[in-house]
Amino acid sequence: MSSKFFKYRRAFQRNAHPYDLGVLTGLRRGSDDNHFLLKIYKLELSSFEDYYRYHLDHYLARDEGNREKEFFAHVWQRVARRIEYFERKDPFSSKHALNMSNIEKLQEFQKFLLPRDKWNIAPSDVLLKEKDAKIDELHEKIDQLEKKLEKLEAFNVSGKAMIQDEHLSTFMDLIHQIKDLPLPNGRKLVRSDFDSPYYKLVAKYFSYKGKAISIDTARNYFVKKDPKDAKKGVKIEEHEKIFRIVPKDQK
């Protein structure tokens, strides 16, 4: 006894592959389709590809004339027919919840199969339903992005504040000072676990020499400079530190 399409476990075989069909005593004749579907109910969505490929490889290896088209058609038809079988079941049956769960998992497997259908085996209504669902999903994402963009527009400015002359480093020194200013109680005036809010603020709202300040340029002022690597970071020289921010009572 053998299965043309699926790989099954031998009777009393130890260490069988998790995707092998059947039980300890083997596979009853003509029940391979049932066991193939039973596995699907228990699989995670992330395992669909490996499961399909495992049995496809078995099918292709059995005969050089075998093609994926026949395997795909067989799998698709079995899945579709089982969905129809569960949909005809009495909705008031004690197994209704289980039947609905099985339908949902089989439909998820169909969604996995659809992109592999190079032969238009799936009925056109299924394809249209899937495309409509995808279109609805994309419309929802567009709506979300438009709402997000609308909120971000409130933070845009018509013109950036311009840092004068050659004093970009002087300005960045002030940002560093603000970042480290202590309050009378010892806590910092501004606290952030990261430097990104500071250099992104500079890049978004300030310009230098009539041009925008790139994030990379602003970020370089926050890189801890290694004396051995002259290419990393920007060191603010002492003569560029023109201003000093101090508490009012220390003036």
C-alpha positions as CSV (number, residue, x, y, z in Angstrom):
1,M,0.0,0.0,0.0
2,S,1.3,3.5,-0.8
3,S,0.1,7.0,-1.3
4,K,0.7,8.6,-4.7
5,F,0.7,12.2,-3.5
6,F,1.7,12.1,0.2
7,K,4.5,10.6,2.3
8,Y,3.2,8.4,5.1
9,R,4.8,6.7,8.1
10,R,5.4,2.9,8.1
11,A,3.6,0.8,10.6
12,F,5.3,1.0,14.0
13,Q,8.0,3.3,12.6
14,R,10.0,5.1,15.2
15,N,11.2,8.7,14.8
16,A,8.8,9.4,12.0
17,H,9.0,12.9,10.5
18,P,6.4,15.2,12.0
19,Y,4.9,15.8,8.5
20,D,4.5,12.0,7.7
21,L,0.9,10.9,7.6
22,G,-0.7,8.2,9.6
23,V,-0.7,6.8,13.1
24,L,1.6,4.3,14.9
25,T,-0.1,1.4,13.1
26,G,0.4,3.0,9.7
27,L,-2.0,4.5,7.2
28,R,-5.3,2.8,6.3
29,R,-5.9,2.4,2.6
30,G,-7.6,5.4,1.0
31,S,-7.3,7.6,4.1
32,D,-4.2,9.6,3.1
33,D,-6.3,12.7,2.1
34,N,-8.0,12.7,5.5
35,H,-4.7,12.5,7.3
36,F,-3.2,15.2,5.1
37,L,-6.1,17.5,6.1
38,L,-5.9,16.5,9.8
39,K,-2.3,17.7,9.9
40,I,-3.3,21.1,8.6
41,Y,-5.7,21.7,11.5
42,K,-2.8,21.5,13.9
43,L,-0.2,23.4,12.0
44,E,0.8,27.0,12.6
45,L,0.5,29.3,9.6
46,S,4.3,29.6,9.5
47,S,4.6,25.9,8.9
48,F,2.3,25.7,5.7
49,E,5.2,26.2,3.3
50,D,7.4,23.5,4.9
51,Y,4.4,21.1,5.0
52,Y,3.4,21.6,1.4
53,R,7.0,21.4,0.2
54,Y,7.7,18.2,2.2
55,H,4.9,16.3,0.4
56,L,5.5,18.0,-2.9
57,D,9.1,16.8,-2.9
58,H,8.0,13.3,-2.1
59,Y,5.5,13.4,-5.0
60,L,8.1,14.7,-7.5
61,A,10.7,12.2,-6.4
62,R,8.4,9.2,-7.0
63,D,8.3,9.7,-10.8
64,E,10.2,11.9,-13.2
65,G,6.9,12.6,-15.0
66,N,5.2,14.0,-12.0
67,R,4.7,17.8,-12.0
68,E,3.7,20.2,-9.3
69,K,0.5,21.2,-11.3
70,E,-1.0,17.7,-10.6
71,F,0.0,17.8,-6.9
72,F,-1.3,21.4,-6.5
73,A,-4.6,20.5,-8.1
74,H,-5.0,17.4,-5.9
75,V,-4.3,19.4,-2.7
76,W,-6.5,22.3,-3.8
77,Q,-9.5,20.0,-4.6
78,R,-9.2,18.1,-1.3
79,V,-9.1,21.3,0.7
80,A,-12.0,22.9,-1.2
81,R,-14.2,19.8,-0.9
82,R,-13.5,19.5,2.8
83,I,-14.5,23.1,3.3
84,E,-17.8,22.4,1.4
85,Y,-18.3,19.3,3.6
86,F,-18.0,21.3,6.8
87,E,-20.2,24.1,5.5
88,R,-23.0,21.6,4.9
89,K,-22.9,20.4,8.5
90,D,-25.8,21.2,10.9
91,P,-25.0,24.6,12.5
92,F,-26.7,23.5,15.7
93,S,-24.5,20.4,16.0
94,S,-22.4,20.0,19.1
95,K,-19.4,20.0,16.8
96,H,-20.2,23.3,15.1
97,A,-17.4,25.2,16.9
98,L,-14.9,22.6,15.8
99,N,-16.2,22.5,12.3
100,M,-15.9,26.3,12.0
101,S,-12.4,26.2,13.4
102,N,-11.5,23.6,10.8
103,I,-13.0,25.7,8.0
104,E,-11.0,28.7,9.1
105,K,-7.7,26.8,9.1
106,L,-8.5,25.3,5.7
107,Q,-9.3,28.7,4.3
108,E,-6.0,30.0,5.7
109,F,-4.3,27.1,3.8
110,Q,-6.1,28.1,0.7
111,K,-4.8,31.7,1.0
112,F,-1.3,30.2,1.3
113,L,-1.9,28.1,-1.8
114,L,-3.3,30.9,-4.0
115,P,0.0,32.6,-4.8
116,R,1.4,29.3,-6.0
117,D,-1.4,28.8,-8.5
118,K,0.4,29.4,-11.8
119,W,-2.1,27.2,-13.6
120,N,-5.4,29.0,-12.6
121,I,-6.7,25.9,-10.9
122,A,-8.5,27.9,-8.2
123,P,-12.0,29.0,-9.2
124,S,-12.2,32.6,-10.4
125,D,-14.7,33.5,-7.6
126,V,-12.1,32.5,-5.0
127,L,-9.4,34.6,-6.7
128,L,-11.7,37.6,-6.9
129,K,-12.7,37.2,-3.2
130,E,-9.0,37.1,-2.3
131,K,-8.2,40.1,-4.5
132,D,-11.2,42.1,-3.0
133,A,-9.9,41.2,0.5
134,K,-6.4,42.4,-0.4
135,I,-7.8,45.6,-1.9
136,D,-9.8,46.3,1.3
137,E,-6.7,45.7,3.3
138,L,-4.7,48.1,1.2
139,H,-7.5,50.8,1.5
140,E,-7.4,50.4,5.2
141,K,-3.6,50.9,5.3
142,I,-3.9,53.9,3.0
143,D,-6.5,55.4,5.4
144,Q,-4.2,54.8,8.4
145,L,-1.2,56.4,6.5
146,E,-3.2,59.4,5.5
147,K,-4.3,60.0,9.1
148,K,-0.8,59.6,10.3
149,L,0.5,62.0,7.6
150,E,-2.2,64.5,8.6
151,K,-0.9,64.5,12.2
152,L,2.7,64.9,11.0
153,E,1.7,67.9,8.9
154,A,1.0,69.8,12.1
155,F,4.8,69.7,12.9
156,N,6.0,70.9,9.5
157,V,7.3,74.5,9.1
158,S,7.3,76.7,6.1
159,G,10.8,77.9,6.8
160,K,13.6,76.6,9.0
161,A,15.5,78.6,11.5
162,M,18.9,79.4,10.0
163,I,22.1,79.0,11.9
164,Q,24.3,82.0,11.1
165,D,27.8,82.3,9.7
166,E,30.1,79.4,10.5
167,H,28.5,78.6,13.9
168,L,27.0,75.1,13.4
169,S,29.4,73.7,16.0
170,T,28.6,76.5,18.3
171,F,24.9,75.8,18.1
172,M,25.5,72.0,18.5
173,D,27.4,72.8,21.7
174,L,24.4,74.6,23.1
175,I,22.3,71.5,22.3
176,H,24.8,69.4,24.3
177,Q,24.6,71.9,27.1
178,I,20.8,71.8,27.2
179,K,21.0,68.0,27.2
180,D,23.1,68.0,30.3
181,L,21.6,70.9,32.3
182,P,20.9,70.0,35.9
183,L,17.9,71.3,37.9
184,P,18.3,72.6,41.4
185,N,17.0,69.2,42.7
186,G,19.8,67.5,40.9
187,R,17.7,65.9,38.2
188,K,18.3,66.8,34.5
189,L,16.2,69.5,32.9
190,V,15.8,67.2,29.8
191,R,16.1,63.5,29.9
192,S,16.3,61.0,27.0
193,D,17.9,57.6,26.9
194,F,18.9,58.3,23.3
195,D,20.5,61.1,21.3
196,S,18.2,60.8,18.4
197,P,15.6,63.4,19.6
198,Y,18.3,66.0,19.7
199,Y,19.9,65.5,16.3
200,K,16.6,64.9,14.6
201,L,15.3,68.2,16.1
202,V,18.2,70.0,14.5
203,A,17.9,68.3,11.2
204,K,14.1,69.0,10.9
205,Y,13.9,72.6,12.1
206,F,17.2,74.2,11.4
207,S,19.3,75.0,8.3
208,Y,22.9,76.0,7.8
209,K,24.4,78.1,5.0
210,G,21.1,78.1,3.3
211,K,20.9,74.3,3.1
212,A,19.1,71.6,5.1
213,I,21.1,69.8,7.7
214,S,21.1,66.1,7.1
215,I,20.4,63.7,9.9
216,D,23.9,62.1,9.4
217,T,25.5,65.5,9.8
218,A,23.6,66.3,13.0
219,R,24.2,62.8,14.3
220,N,28.0,63.1,13.9
221,Y,28.0,65.7,16.7
222,F,26.7,63.1,19.1
223,V,29.1,60.3,18.1
224,K,31.7,59.6,20.8
225,K,34.9,60.4,18.9
226,D,37.7,57.8,19.1
227,P,41.1,59.6,18.9
228,K,42.3,56.7,16.8
229,D,39.6,57.2,14.2
230,A,39.5,60.7,12.7
231,K,36.5,59.8,10.4
232,K,34.0,59.2,13.2
233,G,32.1,62.0,14.8
234,V,32.7,65.8,14.9
235,K,34.7,67.3,17.7
236,I,33.6,70.7,18.9
237,E,36.7,72.8,19.4
238,E,37.1,75.1,22.4
239,H,37.1,78.3,20.3
240,E,33.7,77.2,18.9
241,K,32.2,77.0,22.4
242,I,31.2,80.7,22.6
243,F,28.3,80.5,25.0
244,R,27.8,78.9,28.4
245,I,24.4,78.2,29.9
246,V,24.4,78.6,33.7
247,P,21.7,79.0,36.3
248,K,20.4,82.5,36.8
249,D,21.8,82.7,40.4
250,Q,25.3,81.9,39.1
251,K,25.5,84.9,36.7
